[in-house]
Amino acid sequence: MNFPKLFSPLQIGPYQLKHRLVLAPLTRMRAAKPSLAPRPLNAEYYAQRTTPGGLLIAEASPVSATAFGSPGVPGIYTEAQIAGWRKVVDAVHAKGGIIFLQLWHVGRVSHSSFQPGGVLPVAPSAIAISQELKTSTTDGKVTTYETPRALETSEIPGIIDAFRQAAKNALAAGFDGVEVHGANGYLLEQFLQSRSNQRTDRYGGSIENRARLLLEVTRAVVDVWGAGRVGVRLSPYGIANDSGEPEPMPLYSHVVEQLNPLGLAYLHFIEPRSSGAGRAEVNWQNVPSAMVLFRPIWKGKLIAAGGFTGQTAEDAIAQGHADAVAFGRIFISNPDLPRRLQRGYPLTPYDRKTFYGGEEAGYTDYPVHDELAKA
Ligand SMILES: Cc1cc2nc3c(=O)[nH]c(=O)nc-3n(C[C@H](O)[C@H](O)[C@H](O)COP(=O)(O)O)c2cc1C
């Protein structure tokens, strides 16, 4: 058997994982329309990727109707969506898996056509994403990003409430935990970073102020779930969705230090080398390693993600840089990824064209390896 560290047990909060290979959160845009509730096809997809004692982080799920920026992503704010997620969770639990849900607000990475009433998306400040990046409207027209509307200070408690309610909804759906999406240029990261946050109230300006919303949201979610069942995902040195803090170290050191006392299940870092992997094949060179930089500051369990192979995941754990490693793209095309890596079987390549939207093709039709199918 390969990779003894990767396939060794790990305690995460109250959960005893049987191995350390985690399914990364992956947006696949295949929820039911118009309810945006998960459907049986989604349950099948997650069940295919479940191993006994394995951790899955379910795809980013908007916490409210205004938190959306793309079609067909499953929400976590209506009864129908909770009921749909419950079927996903049941399918994963039936196979002995552990599943967290990623809670998401896209902020300015949206378009007015996705917003109730067709209003502008909200953000920390009225600063648009670079016109070089494109998005699309609800009817699929490719366009540039609009200048978002800056949230009033009085609206911030409403954002925190939306995360709190979504956390309660995830609890009602039977999830084992939740992950706060603080990465990839979405709302919470827009608040963290000075390029997207030029507010002059207590949520902007100093590092302490810019970190406030992420910390308040995380504390609200911890109040609902208890500490050991909440993770946070961060992408320092990332550039996804026109993000990028000029000097990430002071900002993210502060964030990690403030998260330390919360007793989280884990902190989840995206390696900068694969920042933006959702949009294009990237392999940035000469960029720092998030796990290496922040491991000395973070006192809890650390999940690393981004561009790992079985061997580099094994090495990261053996060297003490990470406790577990999340896999995205190759887990899409290899539903049996943990067993394949453990036994050294070749991997099926993924097809980027079928990442977002559609039905079974490129979703639930990737094969299990012949030898594993026989077993
Ligand atoms: C199709 C696709 C969808 C993604 N969706 C999400 C998401 O919902 N939330 C998130 O935090 N990251 C998302 N990511 C980033 C992945 O979780 C992961 O960090 C990235 O793919 C790098 O890991 P990999 O090299 O193993 O693929 C997505 C990436 C891809 C390719």
The ligand as a Gaussian input file, in Angstrom:
#p B3LYP/6-31G(d) Opt

LIG

0 1
 C      -14.784000      22.885000     -10.858000
 C      -14.225000      23.554000      -9.649000
 C      -15.093000      24.084000      -8.711000
 C      -14.596000      24.657000      -7.523000
 N      -15.480000      25.106000      -6.589000
 C      -15.031000      25.544000      -5.397000
 C      -15.935000      25.865000      -4.347000
 O      -17.162000      25.705000      -4.461000
 N      -15.402000      26.341000      -3.187000
 C      -14.050000      26.489000      -3.017000
 O      -13.616000      26.923000      -1.934000
 N      -13.178000      26.168000      -3.989000
 C      -13.635000      25.673000      -5.152000
 N      -12.741000      25.280000      -6.111000
 C      -11.302000      25.196000      -5.776000
 C      -10.979000      23.763000      -5.310000
 O      -11.611000      23.487000      -4.061000
 C       -9.460000      23.539000      -5.132000
 O       -8.951000      24.449000      -4.181000
 C       -8.725000      23.703000      -6.454000
 O       -9.349000      22.962000      -7.478000
 C       -7.270000      23.266000      -6.340000
 O       -7.200000      21.903000      -5.958000
 P       -6.853000      20.746000      -7.038000
 O       -5.511000      21.100000      -7.631000
 O       -6.788000      19.465000      -6.240000
 O       -7.919000      20.732000      -8.070000
 C      -13.202000      24.732000      -7.317000
 C      -12.337000      24.240000      -8.287000
 C      -12.830000      23.642000      -9.429000
 C      -11.863000      23.057000     -10.425000

